[in-house]
């Protein structure tokens, strides 16, 4: 149980604050095929199939792949409730395990 708490509640915020790549401005494009993620230093297309689980909290979506790897998507990137709902529908279609915490 303690490992789950750490995996979903403690590790993501700590890693987010310490990793400089999360401080860059970035562009995200979502589609049924996956997520196009672009920063000054990164340009990648991530398939939905790499994600095994997701955590949704009040401020972000954390999509996990592997044991300690994840993609953080701040909710502020969505310009409207409709965009957020469309993303959540894509997420529900492609990620089997979704945990909601204070969302």
Buried (B, 14 or more C-beta within 10 A) or exposed (E): EEEEEEBBEEBBBEBBEEEEEEEEEBEBEBEEEBBBBBBEEEEEEBEBEBBEBBBBBEEBBBBBBEEEEBBBBEBEBBEEEEEBEEBBEBBEEBBEEBBEEEE
